[in-house]
């Protein structure tokens, strides 16, 4: 915490007591309010595929009655997308978390259905129905103490953003600095885990609502990382580390953390436009922003030993001075020595079309654990190597959609996809790599990405 920061109550370091006049049992009752509605939450989630099926049957009736098939299909997709946002957004928790992750990959949806989903899923990246002000104040009182208002000169009752497990309020710190106050929803832990279990069981029947995407693997990954995102002290530590490393940087801005507990985090306010707004900017601006976005994803491991592992556009803001602001460090991978050098070496030999050496390097890193034809491996990786093999590359939705379909085809390249293993240390790297490609495709960005790899990816330029 900076030396000029006002004193924060003792309880801001994580101790929790009920507010005066409220017993421990009452506090726990408030925290469990969402969790106790588990049956109702499950019923709401179950309504998604049932509602889709009902609308499909109604649409068939309309077509039989003479309505144009194209018009009926558009109406069905729009209704499905609206219901998806309404249910996932209102439930928050794991339901909204899945929706946010899906929004990252809307670029892979076919053109005939992408429109409605793009609009509705984008709303899940940084907006959702907020929780009542009284509940926000209750959380702040428990976490920061009954005199929590003394730490602020002003506090906005209306949230500036509401997301999956918490919402953000704009305030002014006692020393005059604008700050963002992140408050976790009471019962978010139980709700998050319950939703992920339910959605995992329903992943197959929910596929039509997600434009045909298999959400099972996505839910598995979110479940594995759930505990990390629920503890704001972990997020605060990661963000503080990044803020210190990028302090005074001419290209990036990471807000400093002023106070934190497991359920509340106070950090500097980031004034800027969400990366979501960049999708409609002129091509030149999208190219510049896309390049900065990629540079941060590679620069953070190199400079501060952290990989920002939640790359969706809502976590990046274009500041008035042109810098890229980065928020939400709830999910990170720690690489004290930077990204694995083997990653750069593998990409380099694959770029040079050396099939035998590519397979050998992959096997040494644990990516290949069974017999596989080296040329099949190289052919499988070739499209992902393509952006690094040219001075400039333009990411398009068509290119991203083609790669998404290709990697899901277990028959491609003699089934090599079923023979490639992902070592644990590469799980989040893989998530960021694919997520980053999806965002670049949404931006339709064209830039010299090869130069970024040469500068910031260990092993690539050796």
C-alpha positions, -999 to 999 in steps of 0.1 A, spaced: 0 0 0 14 34 -9 28 55 20 3 83 15 -27 60 17 -51 66 47 -52 40 74 -74 11 66 -94 -6 94 -78 -36 110 -105 -59 96 -95 -49 60 -67 -75 63 -93 -103 61 -108 -108 96 -146 -110 95 -171 -102 122 -209 -95 119 -221 -59 120 -232 -46 154 -266 -61 162 -262 -90 139 -252 -124 151 -228 -148 134 -258 -170 124 -275 -140 108 -243 -132 88 -241 -167 76 -277 -167 67 -271 -137 44 -241 -153 28 -261 -185 21 -290 -167 6 -279 -175 -30 -267 -210 -21 -300 -219 -5 -317 -212 -38 -298 -240 -54 -329 -258 -65 -343 -226 -81 -310 -220 -98 -310 -255 -112 -345 -250 -125 -336 -217 -142 -307 -234 -159 -328 -263 -170 -352 -238 -185 -326 -228 -211 -327 -260 -233 -364 -266 -226 -372 -231 -237 -351 -235 -269 -369 -268 -277 -403 -252 -272 -394 -223 -294 -381 -246 -321 -414 -265 -321 -433 -232 -323 -411 -221 -352 -418 -253 -370 -455 -246 -367 -450 -211 -380 -431 -225 -411 -459 -250 -417 -483 -220 -414 -465 -202 -442 -440 -179 -424 -406 -176 -443 -381 -201 -429 -353 -174 -427 -375 -150 -407 -385 -177 -383 -349 -189 -379 -337 -153 -371 -365 -148 -346 -356 -181 -329 -319 -173 -326 -327 -138 -313 -351 -152 -286 -325 -179 -277 -298 -153 -273 -320 -130 -252 -330 -159 -229 -293 -169 -226 -283 -135 -214 -313 -130 -191 -308 -163 -173 -270 -164 -171 -268 -127 -162 -294 -128 -135 -280 -159 -119 -245 -146 -119 -222 -172 -103 -209 -200 -125 -238 -194 -149 -226 -160 -158 -189 -172 -158 -197 -197 -185 -215 -170 -205 -185 -147 -202 -162 -174 -215 -186 -182 -243 -186 -145 -253 -149 -147 -259 -154 -172 -287 -184 -158 -305 -161 -152 -335 -162 -189 -343 -200 -190 -346 -214 -192 -382 -224 -159 -397 -261 -168 -399 -264 -171 -361 -235 -150 -348 -253 -117 -348 -278 -122 -319 -253 -141 -298 -226 -115 -304 -248 -88 -291 -261 -106 -261 -230 -124 -250 -210 -92 -252 -232 -78 -225 -221 -105 -202 -185 -94 -203 -190 -64 -180 -227 -60 -172 -253 -80 -152 -282 -71 -129 -267 -56 -98 -273 -67 -62 -292 -44 -38 -273 -15 -22 -281 -28 13 -263 -61 6 -233 -42 -8 -230 -22 24 -234 -54 45 -204 -70 27 -183 -38 31 -192 -36 68 -182 -72 74 -149 -69 55 -137 -34 62 -154 -28 95 -185 -8 106 -167 25 99 -158 15 63 -171 48 49 -142 66 67 -118 52 41 -137 70 13 -146 106 7 -175 94 -16 -190 61 -27 -214 55 -56 -244 33 -46 -249 22 -83 -223 -3 -96 -202 7 -125 -200 -29 -137 -215 -62 -125 -200 -95 -134 -200 -132 -125 -189 -133 -88 -189 -96 -79 -196 -60 -89 -175 -29 -91 -185 5 -75 -168 38 -83 -156 57 -53 -131 83 -41 -104 72 -16 -99 94 14 -68 110 -2 -88 121 -33 -78 93 -57 -107 78 -78 -109 41 -70 -127 9 -80 -143 -11 -52 -148 -47 -61 -174 -64 -39 -181 -102 -40 -217 -113 -40 -227 -130 -7 -230 -168 -14 -210 -165 -46 -188 -195 -37 -217 -220 -33 -236 -205 -63 -205 -207 -85 -197 -243 -77 -234 -254 -79 -239 -237 -113 -207 -253 -128 -218 -288 -117 -253 -282 -132 -240 -268 -165 -215 -296 -167 -243 -322 -165 -263 -302 -191 -235 -294 -215 -247 -315 -243 -283 -303 -243 -272 -267 -239 -250 -269 -270 -277 -255 -294 -279 -224 -272 -241 -219 -275 -243 -220 -313 -233 -257 -313 -201 -252 -292 -193 -280 -268 -191 -263 -234 -181 -293 -214 -143 -287 -216 -149 -251 -208 -168 -259 -177 -142 -284 -166 -115 -257 -168 -135 -231 -149 -143 -256 -122 -106 -264 -117 -98 -227 -113 -128 -216 -92 -110 -213 -58 -84 -189 -72 -109 -164 -84 -130 -164 -52 -102 -151 -30 -96 -115 -37 -64 -114 -16 -48 -136 -43 -60 -113 -70 -48 -83 -51 -13 -98 -47 -11 -105 -85 -24 -71 -95 0 -53 -71 29 -73 -86 19 -63 -121 12 -27 -111 47 -23 -96 63 -39 -127 45 -16 -152 46 16 -131 53 45 -153 51 24 -185 45 43 -217 24 15 -232 4 -2 -204 -13 8 -172 -21 -16 -143 -40 0 -114 -24 -1 -79 -41 -20 -51 -50 1 -21 -67 -24 2 -81 -59 0 -98 -87 19 -110 -121 6 -143 -105 -5 -134 -68 -12 -107 -52 -32 -100 -15 -36 -77 -4 -65 -71 27 -86 -98 36 -111 -91 30 -148 -106 56 -170 -110 43 -205 -132 26 -231 -135 -12 -230 -118 -32 -257 -154 -42 -267 -158 -7 -281 -127 -11 -303 -145 -36 -326 -162 -8 -343 -132 15 -346 -114 23 -379 -90 -4 -391 -59 16 -382 -70 19 -346 -80 -18 -344 -45 -27 -357 -28 -6 -331 -50 -18 -302 -47 -54 -313 -9 -52 -313 -8 -36 -279 -32 -64 -266 -8 -91 -279 23 -73 -266 8 -72 -230 0 -109 -230 36 -117 -238 52 -88 -219 36 -96 -185 54 -130 -182 86 -115 -194 86 -84 -171 67 -94 -140 65 -132 -141 27 -133 -146 5 -144 -174 -29 -127 -174 -51 -158 -180 -85 -141 -185 -80 -124 -219 -116 -114 -227 -121 -78 -239 -139 -66 -208 -106 -68 -189 -88 -44 -212 -94 -6 -216 -82 19 -241 -71 49 -220 -75 85 -233 -37 88 -237 -36 57 -259 -22 33 -233 -38 -1 -227 -53 -4 -192 -55 -40 -178 -77 -51 -149 -90 -83 -132 -60 -104 -122 -83 -130 -106 -69 -157 -128 -31 -157 -135 -4 -182 -142 30 -175 -125 61 -178 -145 90 -163 -125 114 -168 -153 90 -159 -181 72 -183 -205 89 -217 -211 117 -213 -237 106 -246 -252 74 -229 -264 94 -205 -285 117 -232 -298 88 -254 -309 71 -225 -327 104 -216 -345 111 -251 -358 75 -256 -368 76 -223 -387 107 -236 -406 86 -267 -416 110 -291 -398 85 -319 -391 110 -343 -374 124 -316 -351 89 -303 -343 78 -337 -332 110 -343 -312 106 -310 -293 69 -317 -286 77 -352 -273 105 -338 -250 80 -314 -234 54 -341 -229 30 -330 -256 33 -363 -275 30 -395 -254 22 -421 -282 33 -429 -317 25 -403 -342 36 -393 -377 58 -362 -375 43 -347 -407 8 -351 -394 18 -331 -363 33 -304 -384 3 -302 -407 -20 -300 -377 0 -271 -362 6 -252 -395 -24 -228 -393 -14 -217 -358 21 -211 -370 10 -191 -399 6 -157 -381 42 -159 -370 56 -169 -404 49 -136 -422 59 -100 -415 22 -90 -409 -9 -112 -404 -45 -103 -405 -68 -122 -382 -103 -126 -395 -135 -144 -383 -133 -167 -413 -97 -178 -404 -107 -183 -367 -138 -202 -376 -118 -225 -399 -92 -233 -372 -120 -239 -346 -137 -264 -369 -104 -280 -378 -91 -286 -343 -124 -301 -332 -123 -327 -361 -107 -358 -345 -103 -373 -379 -81 -345 -393 -44 -354 -400 -50 -391 -391 -65 -383 -357 -34 -365 -344 -55 -343 -322 -63 -373 -300 -26 -381 -296 -15 -347 -284 -14 -342 -246 -14 -308 -229 10 -307 -199 -4 -290 -168 20 -261 -170 7 -252 -204 -31 -253 -196 -35 -216 -190 -10 -207 -218 -33 -227 -241 -64 -208 -228 -47 -174 -233 -34 -184 -267 -68 -194 -281 -86 -166 -263 -61 -141 -277 -66 -154 -312 -104 -151 -308 -101 -114 -297 -78 -106 -326 -103 -122 -350 -131 -101 -335 -109 -70 -340 -100 -81 -375 -65 -68 -365 -35 -67 -389 -1 -61 -374 35 -74 -372 29 -101 -346 61 -119 -356 81 -90 -342 63 -94 -309 74 -130 -307 110 -122 -315 111 -96 -288 91 -112 -260 88 -150 -265 118 -168 -249 135 -194 -273 118 -181 -304 146 -159 -318 175 -181 -305 
